[in-house]
């Protein structure tokens, strides 16, 4: 289980980063500033930050009406959880 700790730390950091990105993008949206692209948000999700983006979506009430986010982020998260489960068993 000790070999799992670095992985857990990396995933936690990526998800914290993804959550913060959602908050920053919401702030920029409300203040008509340059935005973080959806491509960037999906890339961070695919790289392991899907949980952070999903939590950020509902915490900040941001991107919750975009079909690509409503379906895409949970699907990415399910695939990531399934991959981790497969690797660990």
C-alpha positions as CSV (number, residue, x, y, z in Angstrom):
1,X,0.0,0.0,0.0
2,X,3.0,2.3,0.4
3,X,3.5,2.4,-3.4
4,X,-0.1,3.7,-3.6
5,X,0.7,6.9,-1.5
6,X,2.5,8.8,-4.3
7,X,-0.3,8.0,-6.7
8,X,-2.9,9.2,-4.2
9,X,-0.9,12.4,-3.6
10,X,-0.7,13.2,-7.3
11,X,-4.4,12.5,-7.9
12,X,-5.3,14.7,-4.9
13,X,-3.1,17.6,-6.2
14,X,-4.6,17.3,-9.8
15,X,-8.1,17.3,-8.4
16,X,-7.4,20.3,-6.2
17,X,-6.0,22.1,-9.2
18,X,-9.0,21.2,-11.3
19,X,-11.4,22.5,-8.5
20,X,-9.4,25.7,-8.3
21,X,-9.5,26.1,-12.1
22,X,-13.3,25.8,-12.0
23,X,-13.5,28.5,-9.4
24,X,-11.2,30.8,-11.4
25,X,-13.2,30.3,-14.5
26,X,-16.4,31.1,-12.7
27,X,-14.9,34.3,-11.3
28,X,-13.7,35.3,-14.8
29,X,-17.1,34.5,-16.2
30,X,-18.8,36.8,-13.8
31,X,-16.3,39.6,-14.4
32,X,-16.1,39.4,-18.2
33,X,-12.4,38.5,-18.1
34,X,-10.4,36.1,-20.3
35,X,-11.7,32.6,-19.7
36,X,-10.1,29.2,-19.2
37,X,-11.0,27.2,-22.3
38,X,-13.3,24.1,-22.1
39,X,-10.5,22.2,-23.8
40,X,-8.2,23.0,-20.9
41,X,-10.8,21.9,-18.4
42,X,-11.4,18.6,-20.2
43,X,-7.7,18.0,-20.5
44,X,-7.2,18.4,-16.8
45,X,-10.2,16.1,-16.3
46,X,-8.7,13.4,-18.5
47,X,-5.3,13.8,-16.7
48,X,-7.0,12.7,-13.5
49,X,-8.9,15.8,-12.3
50,X,-12.4,14.7,-13.2
51,X,-13.6,14.6,-9.6
52,X,-12.2,18.1,-9.0
53,X,-14.0,19.5,-12.0
54,X,-17.2,17.7,-11.2
55,X,-17.2,18.9,-7.6
56,X,-16.2,22.4,-8.8
57,X,-19.1,22.4,-11.3
58,X,-21.7,22.0,-8.5
59,X,-19.9,24.0,-5.8
60,X,-19.4,27.0,-8.0
61,X,-22.6,26.4,-10.1
62,X,-20.5,26.6,-13.2
63,X,-20.8,24.8,-16.5
64,X,-23.9,22.9,-15.1
65,X,-26.0,23.7,-18.2
66,X,-23.4,22.5,-20.7
67,X,-24.3,19.1,-22.1
68,X,-20.6,18.3,-22.7
69,X,-19.8,18.8,-19.1
70,X,-23.0,17.3,-17.7
71,X,-22.3,14.0,-19.5
72,X,-18.5,14.2,-20.3
73,X,-17.0,14.8,-16.9
74,X,-19.0,12.0,-15.1
75,X,-18.1,9.6,-17.9
76,X,-14.4,10.5,-17.6
77,X,-14.7,10.0,-13.8
78,X,-16.3,6.6,-14.1
79,X,-13.7,5.5,-16.6
80,X,-10.9,6.7,-14.2
81,X,-12.4,4.9,-11.2
82,X,-12.8,1.7,-13.3
83,X,-9.2,1.9,-14.4
84,X,-7.9,2.4,-10.9
85,X,-10.1,-0.5,-9.7
86,X,-8.8,-2.7,-12.5
87,X,-5.2,-1.9,-11.8
88,X,-5.6,-2.5,-8.1
89,X,-7.3,-5.9,-8.4
